[in-house]
Amino acid sequence: MPILVGDVKLVASQVMDDVAEGGGAPTANVIVDGASNSLFNDISELDRAGGRVNLRKVFASIQTDTTDTYLGGNVVVSDPPGDPRVAVTIFSTESVFDRRTNARDRIEAYLNKGSMWNGFLLENHIAGQRSIQLFQRVGAELPTIGKTLFLVMNEGLANEYSQYIRITRIESETRTFSYSSGGSVVDYQAVVVTCDLSDALRYDFPGSPPERLFTMASGKTKTRDTVVADAAKYCGVVKTTQAVSIGDVAASVSSVFTQLVPSAQTETPLLDLTAGGTSETLIESDNGTVSYTSTVAFNASTALSVGNAIQPGSLSISVSGATLVDNGGDLMSGATVVGTISYGRGLITLASSAPTYSGTKTITFRPAAAPIRVADTAGIRVDIENRSYNYILTIVPSPSPGTIQVSYRAQGKWYDLRDNCAGVLKGASPEYGVGTVSYTTGTVAVTLGALPDVGSEIVYAWGGKANYFNRAGSTIAPPSVAFQLTNTGVTPGSVTITWNDGAARSATDDGKGGISGNATGTINYQTGLIQITPSTLPAGGQTYGVAYTWGPPNEEEFHAPLRNGDGSIDVEVAFDGLIPGSVDLEWNLLIDLYEYISTTPAELQLIRSVDPIKIVKDDGLGVLRDPQGTSFGTVNYSTGVVHFVPDTTVRIPVARYSVARIGWTRNADGAVVPVYRNLFSHWEYITAGASMPVDESGLAKVRFRAAGTSNSSNDSFTAGALAIDLTPSFAENIVPGSINFTLGGKTYFDRLGSLYYDLNPVTGAATLAGGINYANGAASITAWVPAASNAVALRSLLTTLDGTPVDEVTFRIPASPVRPSSLQILATRLTGGTINVSANNNGDITGTEVLGTIDYETGVVRVRFGSWVVAAGNEGEIWYDPQAVVTIDGVPKIFKPVPVFADTIKYNAVAYSYLPLDADIIGLDPVRLPQDGRVPIFRAGDFAVVGHTATVGPITATSGQIVDCGRVRLSRVRVLDGNGQVVTAGYTADLEAGTVTFGVVTGLVQPITVEHRIEDMAQVSDVQISGRLTFTRQITHDYPVGSHVSSALVSGDLRAYVSNLFDQGSWNGTFADAISGSAATATYNDVLAPIVVTNAGAITERWAIQFTNATSFNVIGEHVGVIATGTTASDIAPTNPATGKPYFTLAAIGWGSGWATGNVLRFNTTGALFPVWVVRTIQQGPETVTNDSFTLLVRGDVDRP
């Protein structure tokens, strides 16, 4: 007999309640169609106020006395609740006997623990705390609002305990910590991140103390990242937003998500954030290799510090019988990974499985610097036309190793890929995607782990070298000793310096500011400052005596002095009889940028707010010279007339650019257009003219001594620190961590503004040896080797000029969605002036020479600094590229850049965040679910059902009446009486013709309503976050706006059958699907007497028939237990109490003989039923529907008779 409509039933599970025991096996209780509260109770006021999740387990059951197949079974939510604050979602664990706790665990497993977080729990935290502190490296990725982390104590042990935590607010602070080593105190910096939590800690979590190697203490709490496990597949229903016509292969729906758990929306202000974020950029700063030797054994987990950052690919460690090298962050011994390298921190950590390396070892590497800087950014907009798994972008100039990050958004979630310093991009999980980068050409190629959402951006961020200079090849003067004499106005030629370092030493001045003898140096006669450089390094605390004569110095100012016909200037001081060698002349300069202007437009120029000055001194012979010996004028000592030429040249840095295509976007007309950027390439020093201003701002100062009485003085000094100028020829800042030089046989390096030598690679300890002023390059040496050579050999030094020009930035706000009109962007132009613009309600950003957009849903911002201008007439500009010309309003235009400083681009915004509700109230722990509580219900490869239900009536039906539904090829028909009850008999439906014919209507409660439904089932080929679903076949009906698209929970073919029949000699009570031990002597003859099952009686269960003697046995189910006893002399057919039909029938004829006590016959049965968990989610808010309902539909096909 074929399967009829009445044979397909929806039956309740054992416990239909929100208790731990909810769910269980199927029962005889059929869910009545149209009956109120047949699945869920009414919604309480408390549920409306706080939100709630209800779970009910039901079964799609085929109840025939045959094993006919219900073909292609699936379950859908065909009609959603009418209340928009109530959502119904279905999923299956495919377990017949599981309970609510099992289903809850499956739901909560959306996120699972991942790799170790790049930080650890700082110190102890106790149960009840609603915040934690993390200890992280400077520059390491910070957790974001909404991020879920996993805390676990005693991981892998019997006493393990853990908790998933969600972050609702973060604050970070860079702090200085210290540790003691070798009797000295060494400072280091770390970031302490304070994270507010959505739920209080449930346990005490012991943390780790601050640690310079950022290694968690043994036996303390581990902090892990989380990854999307998405263990459950959810199905639901949404409405169409556009009509679907016959032949269409796509549908637009309101959302591709369903609300699985309730959440409350709140606003989070984001203030003074840096657009593009920051990156730790590895840049070459070396002039060759640096080596350290150690005789201390390197053991497993040993951490080695080399004092400076390491250039990737340059590290080698010579050990006994082998050489260890680096490769992409791994320390390799041949093909074996024996450790890891943190290039930016100069830290080498041996793996726990590494062997011991004894004897003398030599560590050799090329130093680098790792400045933390604002990242450069670019973006590729994702549209239908270019949506793909693969994207390529060429970055010019090429990025630095270890700085590239590619972010993409798929199904509403952001994923990041980062490079490993070896040209490979990886994600936190291999499923996120992979990529490669060429550090030579700058080409970045990525293969994403999922198709990106249409309308989102592929966001690139990287660090470059354009703003930095490798000054390791500079010649550095030997260290000097400085004395400030008690008196100023020193008489030229009167200075004698004496000291004794085991032998009598002396040096004298030459009357021109120079010092010679057993030391060389200089003296400023006006200020009395002496700097000398001994021929060998002096002893610490060396005493010096200085004999000299002095008199009061004079200074006169001349405002706006007039020029002579040849451009020179004469000024006369009020004294005559000037002392030779005592005259200084200073005047201010204005830089002539003509050469710069001739090649770089004004809007691309760097405008310096401070102009330089020029100082020259007389040489004692009446000539005014600068430090390089160039003559600028004369002085007449007798008359006091100073004659000089106020014109000179200076070297100034200018920004250079290259035009490159960095992505695609859409213009106002919706057309896809390329985005070209004038990418900052490098700073170049050029020669520029400079002269005294000709207006009232011109100023000359003359400092001198006039002839008169001189006073004698003898000063005594005890020398302190030695002074070294590491940037004698450059007005550039030193990048911290980039200094490495040798002096007197010692290797010096810097840490946090201090200088050290005698580094112990194993402990990281070193001897404090001085300090460094990164702004002016002045090094102060407090520890050195006396009598050693005074030569300075610079091994590593990186400098920088403040400010990186950019004309475009693409970034994503760390929390989204963003409240409309809340984004404000501020920046400073190269030419001066501040930009302050805001986005409007539509996401458009416009202002003077600023334009851009923000996608409030994704938080992606793209801003360009400049304006569109007519392309014609600009062909000669350096920012012009013919391929960058686009037609706007019928006119060919090109974007004219007006760059800003990258590190000045700040933004403020307000993001919506979702406050997880109390787990005890809503019935689920939401921390492991997406923060907004939504999960996807459509995926590529899944099946969807497009459906529409319409009605005829109410009408008063008559016997024999034929009702035409007005459309053909219906999927089903349902008749409701005047009380809204389902009528199951008294009519026939011709689905193909679309008609319903009534028989005798006596007894029907009139009027009646005929519901009729059309459906199309199709496989989904593509899902877009915008709500566009694409199918693999054409739609065969017309569907109006407001129809429904349901994702199908597929069970597959449903029928009862027996499998895995075997016997064995003994049984230990464990249900296994393979024989354990030896087979029994006897066997059941299933060829002669097959085990009989029916769709109505069989369940999905594993059975054991265990003999208690040679003829008697117990019938045992894995889940139902002992349900019957029997003998081999009679048929056995234990009854399924839920249906009144046998679970199975074993015929006596099949037993044969030879059975013994303890023998067991094992087999499995599969029932014609499918377990479905139904989730009702109630969002906070008032009710909008008094009597609400939804439709759960069991679908499938049958063999035609």
Secondary structure as UniProt FT lines:
FT   HELIX           5..7
FT   STRAND          8..15
FT   TURN            20..21
FT   STRAND          23..30
FT   TURN            33..34
FT   TURN            36..37
FT   HELIX           45..50
FT   STRAND          52..62
FT   STRAND          70..79
FT   TURN            84..85
FT   STRAND          86..91
FT   HELIX           100..108
FT   TURN            109..110
FT   STRAND          111..116
FT   STRAND          119..122
FT   TURN            127..128
FT   STRAND          131..136
FT   TURN            138..139
FT   TURN            145..146
FT   STRAND          148..153
FT   TURN            155..156
FT   TURN            158..159
FT   STRAND          161..181
FT   TURN            182..183
FT   STRAND          184..197
FT   TURN            212..213
FT   TURN            218..219
FT   STRAND          222..228
FT   STRAND          237..240
FT   TURN            246..247
FT   STRAND          250..253
FT   STRAND          257..259
FT   STRAND          263..274
FT   TURN            275..276
FT   STRAND          278..280
FT   STRAND          283..284
FT   STRAND          290..294
FT   TURN            300..301
FT   STRAND          303..305
FT   STRAND          309..310
FT   TURN            312..313
FT   STRAND          316..319
FT   TURN            320..321
FT   STRAND          322..327
FT   TURN            328..329
FT   STRAND          330..333
FT   TURN            334..335
FT   STRAND          336..342
FT   TURN            343..346
FT   STRAND          347..350
FT   TURN            352..353
FT   STRAND          361..365
FT   STRAND          367..369
FT   STRAND          372..374
FT   STRAND          376..381
FT   TURN            384..386
FT   STRAND          390..394
FT   TURN            401..402
FT   STRAND          405..410
FT   TURN            411..412
FT   STRAND          413..419
FT   STRAND          424..426
FT   HELIX           430..432
FT   STRAND          433..437
FT   TURN            439..441
FT   STRAND          443..448
FT   TURN            454..455
FT   STRAND          457..462
FT   TURN            466..467
FT   STRAND          468..470
FT   TURN            472..473
FT   STRAND          480..484
FT   TURN            492..493
FT   STRAND          496..500
FT   STRAND          504..509
FT   STRAND          514..517
FT   STRAND          519..524
FT   TURN            525..528
FT   STRAND          529..534
FT   TURN            540..541
FT   STRAND          543..550
FT   STRAND          554..559
FT   TURN            565..566
FT   STRAND          569..572
FT   TURN            580..581
FT   STRAND          584..588
FT   STRAND          590..592
FT   HELIX           594..599
FT   HELIX           602..604
FT   STRAND          613..618
FT   STRAND          623..625
FT   TURN            627..628
FT   STRAND          631..636
FT   TURN            637..640
FT   STRAND          641..644
FT   STRAND          647..666
FT   TURN            668..669
FT   STRAND          672..691
FT   TURN            696..697
FT   STRAND          699..704
FT   STRAND          711..718
FT   STRAND          722..725
FT   TURN            728..729
FT   STRAND          733..734
FT   TURN            736..737
FT   STRAND          740..743
FT   TURN            744..745
FT   STRAND          746..751
FT   TURN            752..753
FT   STRAND          754..757
FT   TURN            761..763
FT   STRAND          767..772
FT   TURN            774..776
FT   STRAND          778..781
FT   TURN            786..787
FT   STRAND          792..796
FT   STRAND          798..800
FT   STRAND          805..806
FT   STRAND          808..812
FT   TURN            820..821
FT   STRAND          824..829
FT   TURN            830..831
FT   STRAND          834..839
FT   TURN            841..842
FT   STRAND          844..847
FT   TURN            848..849
FT   STRAND          850..855
FT   TURN            856..859
FT   STRAND          860..870
FT   TURN            872..873
FT   TURN            875..876
FT   TURN            878..879
FT   HELIX           882..884
FT   STRAND          886..888
FT   TURN            889..890
FT   STRAND          891..897
FT   STRAND          900..901
FT   HELIX           902..904
FT   STRAND          906..916
FT   HELIX           919..922
FT   HELIX           926..928
FT   TURN            931..932
FT   STRAND          934..936
FT   TURN            940..941
FT   STRAND          943..955
FT   TURN            959..960
FT   STRAND          962..964
FT   STRAND          972..976
FT   TURN            978..979
FT   STRAND          982..983
FT   STRAND          987..990
FT   TURN            991..994
FT   STRAND          995..998
FT   TURN            1002..1003
FT   STRAND          1008..1023
FT   TURN            1025..1026
FT   STRAND          1028..1031
FT   TURN            1041..1042
FT   STRAND          1044..1047
FT   STRAND          1049..1054
FT   STRAND          1057..1064
FT   TURN            1086..1088
FT   TURN            1095..1097
FT   STRAND          1101..1107
FT   STRAND          1112..1117
FT   TURN            1118..1120
FT   STRAND          1121..1127
FT   TURN            1128..1129
FT   STRAND          1135..1136
FT   TURN            1137..1140
FT   STRAND          1141..1142
FT   STRAND          1145..1146
FT   HELIX           1148..1150
FT   TURN            1157..1158
FT   STRAND          1160..1166
FT   STRAND          1169..1178
FT   STRAND          1191..1197
//
